[in-house]
Amino acid sequence: MDKIKRNKFIIISIISIIILILGFTALYFMRKANQKEAEVAEVVEMMNFEKEQVQKEYSNLNDEFGGYTTTLKNDSLVKLLNNQKTKMQLLLEELRITKSTNAKRIAQLKDELSTVRKIMIQYVNQIDSLNLANKELKTENIEVHKKYKAASETVQALSKEKESLNQVVTRASIMEVNNFSMTPLGSNGKKTGWFSQTTNLQFKYTIAKNITAQPGEKTIYLRITRPDDEVMTKSPNNLFPFENKNNAYSCMKNFEYTGEAMNDVIFWKIGEILPKGKYRAEFFIDGNRVGSFSFVFEK
């Protein structure tokens, strides 16, 4: 009996020790789990704070740039700035619905917003420059009116000057084409003086320098009008937008514009019998008529 009691005691002691070990182990892992949960909660809180700071910074920036479009009269810059504002709003909306734990996407959105901010600052600098130019032009117009009152014989000259200055402001971002020439070419590709031998018309022109115009790939359209006012075109589908409607063009050409002046040439292959008389060539870029000239076939 003593032996049985001793064995029971040993078994009970072993079980007690195991229970104690399990208890301490469970307590240890519970503490570790609580510590890990606290660390995760702290990281999530930091991510939430970072996300809120990014949202606040760029929401304020969006509000800051909002007033520039109300005072500017340059449609091109207004459109560019509004495009960037729209892009910023879309990025902010995506940031708002992105989970704070998605650190990679939040970092990407932050970089994209930073890029948009830099672009908007560039546009705002241009806007400030044009606003300053507008202010200077207004001051100059006051002087013009004073001269008008003092010397009535200069009214016409001063009016033309004023009109020219106003056109500079409204057309600041519109490209211009000048230095036109048309050369009739024969089948050998050389200049000919005979109308009947002309197989191609060579149009040379210069696209003027314009640092305000948006650089990049552009398309120039040439519309040639015959003496009977019919547009010379190869297909009824050769259309381009101008003044809220589609207009026929004769030929077109893509080119890369950097803002600097550039010389170029475009050809029209004659595929019909052309009447003699006065013709008109018009050039269009970005939906604007940027230049025109007339030429005559007589021989």
Secondary structure, DSSP 8 states (H G I E B T S, - for coil): -HHHHHHHHHHHHHHHHHHHHHHHHHHHHHHHHHHHHHHHHHHHHHHHHHHHHHHHHHHHHHHHHTTHHHH---HHHHHHHHHHHHHHHHHHHHHHHS-TT-HHHHHHHHHHHHHHHHHHHHHHHHHHHHHHHHHHHHHHHHHHHHHHHH-GGGHHHHHHHHHHHHHHHHTTT---EEEEEEEEE-TTSSB-S-GGG--EEEEEEEE---SSS--EEEEEEEEEE-TTS-EE-S-TT-EEEETTEEEE-SEEEEEEE-SS-EEEEEEEE--S---SEEEEEEEEETTEEEEEEEEEE--
